[in-house]
């Protein structure tokens, strides 16, 4: 019997994708979001244990005004590069502006402000119905779970060095939970293992959601729910973007096709993992490993 990880990549996506349309309304706020969430809950309640889990899932999905495609965003998998490519493919122009945010760890935040400009929005910010989501061409990107865990750990360390509010709750709870000392344990093998301790501890508490930067990728975008037509690998981003370009019927400039925005340089060389630690990561992120290996 085929696993849901394998089944979902075989569907035939509906053409065409590119329209170049912008949203003609601002992102829906509280009342609008709540009404939209009610409609989605009626359609998806059999797929989620809790309403809040569905809302978090919908907030991680990017859609254009046309509703022709949807991108399932998983942190630490190259989201900035994919959003920049989507901007180019949809509008024929690059994201050329820069945005500096004091409380953000990433130096490249412009791709994540497209919703405020009415360029792309997350699902509950739009007026799209569940039927639009179901009929759209769905895609996402997955990263090698071991490399992603290392990258996430280094990102946490960077957020500490920059003293940003982003990820501060993670840093604070991690210290209380494991005794992690951000002035000594960041960027160390010991510290990485303490992060794994923290992840395992948090996964045992059903009422607390693990931050998506360090949570399993399947927790952000369960393939049996999202059912992607196309799933790429971060390590093969060029190939993924080429396939995406084919679906859009457009060609990406080499500068964008080969760019790696907000990349953590070779996390696997920053901290050398033992076989035992690597095996532990693979166990903690077993569902991610299964999905990644099926691609």
C-alpha positions in Angstrom: 0.0 0.0 0.0 1.3 3.4 -0.9 2.0 5.9 1.9 0.3 9.4 1.8 3.7 10.8 1.3 4.0 9.1 -2.1 0.4 9.3 -3.3 0.2 13.1 -3.1 3.0 13.9 -5.6 1.2 12.0 -8.5 -1.8 14.3 -9.0 -2.1 16.3 -12.2 -2.0 20.1 -11.5 -4.5 22.4 -13.2 -3.1 24.9 -15.7 -2.4 27.8 -16.1 -0.9 29.4 -13.0 0.3 32.9 -13.9 -2.2 35.8 -14.0 -0.1 38.7 -12.6 -3.1 39.8 -10.5 -2.8 41.7 -7.2 -5.3 41.5 -4.3 -7.8 44.3 -4.4 -8.6 44.2 -0.6 -6.4 44.4 2.5 -5.5 41.3 4.4 -8.5 40.1 6.4 -8.3 41.0 10.1 -9.8 39.4 13.1 -13.5 39.3 12.2 -12.9 38.4 8.6 -10.3 35.7 9.6 -12.8 34.2 12.1 -15.5 34.0 9.4 -13.1 32.4 7.0 -11.8 30.0 9.6 -15.4 28.8 10.2 -15.8 28.0 6.5 -12.5 26.1 6.4 -13.3 24.2 9.7 -16.6 23.0 8.1 -14.5 21.6 5.2 -11.4 20.3 7.2 -12.5 19.4 10.7 -12.1 15.7 10.0 -8.4 16.3 9.2 -7.4 18.1 12.4 -7.7 17.4 16.1 -8.0 21.0 17.0 -9.4 24.2 15.4 -6.1 26.0 16.3 -4.1 23.4 14.4 -6.0 24.1 11.3 -5.6 27.9 11.7 -1.9 27.5 12.1 -1.8 25.3 9.0 -3.7 27.8 6.9 -1.5 30.6 8.1 1.5 28.7 6.7 0.0 28.6 3.2 0.7 31.4 0.7 -1.8 32.2 -2.1 -2.0 34.7 -5.0 -5.1 36.8 -5.8 -6.0 34.3 -8.6 -6.0 31.3 -6.2 -4.4 29.3 -9.0 -1.6 28.0 -6.8 -0.7 27.6 -3.1 2.7 27.4 -1.5 3.0 25.5 1.8 5.7 27.3 3.7 8.0 25.3 6.0 10.6 27.4 7.9 14.2 26.7 7.3 13.7 25.2 3.9 14.4 28.1 1.6 11.1 30.0 1.9 12.8 33.4 1.0 14.2 32.0 -2.2 10.8 30.4 -3.2 8.8 33.5 -2.4 11.3 35.6 -4.5 11.0 33.2 -7.3 7.2 33.2 -7.1 7.2 37.0 -7.3 9.3 36.9 -10.4 7.1 34.1 -12.0 3.8 35.8 -11.2 4.7 39.4 -12.0 7.8 39.2 -14.2 9.7 41.4 -11.8 12.1 40.7 -8.8 11.7 41.8 -5.2 14.2 44.6 -5.4 13.5 46.4 -2.2 15.0 45.8 1.2 13.4 45.9 4.7 15.3 46.1 7.9 13.7 44.8 11.1 15.3 45.3 14.5 13.4 42.4 16.0 13.9 39.8 13.2 16.8 37.5 13.1 16.8 37.3 9.3 18.5 40.1 7.4 16.2 39.4 4.4 12.6 40.0 5.4 11.1 41.6 2.3 9.6 38.3 1.0 7.6 37.9 4.2 5.9 41.3 3.9 4.2 40.6 0.6 0.9 40.2 2.4 0.9 43.7 3.7 1.3 45.0 0.1 -1.5 42.8 -1.2 0.9 40.8 -3.4 0.5 37.3 -1.9 -1.4 36.5 1.3 -1.8 33.6 3.7 -5.1 31.7 3.3 -7.1 33.3 6.1 -6.1 36.8 4.9 -7.8 36.1 1.6 -11.4 35.8 0.5 -10.6 32.4 -1.1 -12.9 29.5 -0.2 -11.9 26.0 0.7 -12.8 24.9 -2.8 -10.2 27.3 -4.2 -7.5 25.8 -2.0 -8.6 22.3 -3.0 -8.5 23.0 -6.7 -5.2 25.0 -6.7 -1.8 23.7 -7.8 -0.1 22.9 -4.4 3.6 22.8 -3.8 6.1 22.9 -1.0 9.8 22.3 -0.3 11.3 19.9 2.2 14.9 19.9 3.7 17.1 17.1 4.8 16.0 16.8 8.5 19.5 16.5 9.9 20.7 19.6 8.0 17.6 21.5 8.9 17.9 20.7 12.6 21.5 22.0 12.5 20.4 25.1 10.6 17.6 25.8 13.1 20.0 25.5 16.0 22.5 27.9 14.4 19.5 30.3 13.7 18.6 30.2 17.4 22.1 31.1 18.3 22.1 33.9 15.9 18.8 35.3 17.4 20.6 35.3 20.8 23.6 37.2 19.4 21.4 39.8 17.8 19.2 39.8 20.9 16.0 39.8 18.8 12.5 39.3 20.2 12.0 36.7 17.4 12.5 33.2 19.0 13.0 34.8 22.4 10.2 32.6 24.0 12.1 29.5 22.6 15.4 30.7 24.0 13.9 31.5 27.4 11.9 28.2 27.8 14.8 26.2 26.5 17.1 27.6 29.2 14.5 26.8 31.9 13.7 23.4 30.5 17.3 22.1 29.9 19.7 24.5 31.6 20.9 25.8 28.3 23.4 28.7 28.7 23.2 30.9 25.6 26.5 32.4 26.3 28.3 29.0 26.5 26.2 26.3 24.8 25.2 28.0 21.5 27.1 26.6 18.4 28.3 23.5 20.4 27.5 19.9 20.0 26.4 19.8 23.7 24.0 22.6 23.0 22.6 20.9 19.9 21.8 17.8 22.0 20.1 20.1 24.6 17.9 21.5 21.8 16.9 17.9 20.9 16.0 17.3 24.6 13.9 20.5 24.4 12.1 19.4 21.2 11.3 16.0 22.7 10.0 17.5 25.9 7.8 20.0 24.0 6.4 17.3 21.8 5.0 15.6 24.9 2.9 18.7 25.8 -0.1 18.7 23.5 -1.3 22.2 24.6 1.9 23.9 23.6 2.9 24.2 20.0 6.6 23.9 19.2 7.9 26.9 17.2 7.8 26.1 13.5 11.5 26.9 13.1 12.5 23.8 15.1 9.3 21.7 14.9 9.1 18.7 12.5 8.4 19.7 8.9 5.4 17.4 8.8 3.9 19.4 11.8 4.0 22.5 9.6 2.7 20.9 6.4 1.4 17.4 6.8 1.5 15.9 3.3 -1.6 13.8 3.9 -3.6 17.0 4.5 -1.8 19.5 2.1 -1.5 16.9 -0.7 1.1 18.7 -2.8 1.3 18.2 -6.5 5.0 19.1 -6.4 7.5 18.7 -3.6 11.0 20.0 -3.9 14.2 19.5 -1.8 16.1 22.4 -0.4 19.3 20.7 -1.5 18.0 20.6 -5.1 16.4 24.0 -5.2 17.5 24.8 -8.7 15.8 21.7 -10.0 12.6 22.5 -8.0 12.5 26.1 -9.3 13.0 24.8 -12.9 10.0 22.5 -12.5 8.0 25.4 -10.9 8.9 27.6 -13.8 7.6 25.0 -16.3 4.2 25.0 -14.6 4.1 28.8 -14.8 5.1 28.8 -18.4 7.8 31.3 -17.6 11.6 31.4 -17.2 13.5 32.6 -14.1 16.5 34.8 -14.6 19.6 33.0 -13.5 20.2 35.5 -10.7 17.0 34.4 -9.1 17.1 30.8 -10.1 20.4 30.3 -8.4 20.0 32.7 -5.5 19.9 31.3 -1.9 18.4 34.1 0.1 18.9 34.1 3.9 21.0 30.9 3.7 22.8 29.4 6.7 26.3 28.6 5.3 26.9 24.8 5.4 25.4 24.0 8.8 26.6 20.4 8.6 30.2 21.6 8.9 29.6 24.0 11.8 28.9 21.2 14.2 30.2 17.7 13.7 27.6 15.2 14.7 28.4 11.7 16.0 26.5 8.7 14.5 24.6 8.5 17.7 23.4 12.1 17.6 22.5 11.8 13.9 20.5 8.7 14.6 18.7 10.5 17.4 17.8 13.4 15.0 16.5 10.8 12.5 14.3 9.2 15.2 12.9 12.5 16.5 12.1 13.6 12.9 11.1 10.1 11.6 8.1 11.3 9.7 10.2 14.0 8.0 12.8 11.4 7.1 10.1 9.2 5.6 8.7 12.0 3.5 12.1 13.2 2.4 13.3 9.8 1.4 10.1 9.2 -0.6 10.9 12.1 -3.0 
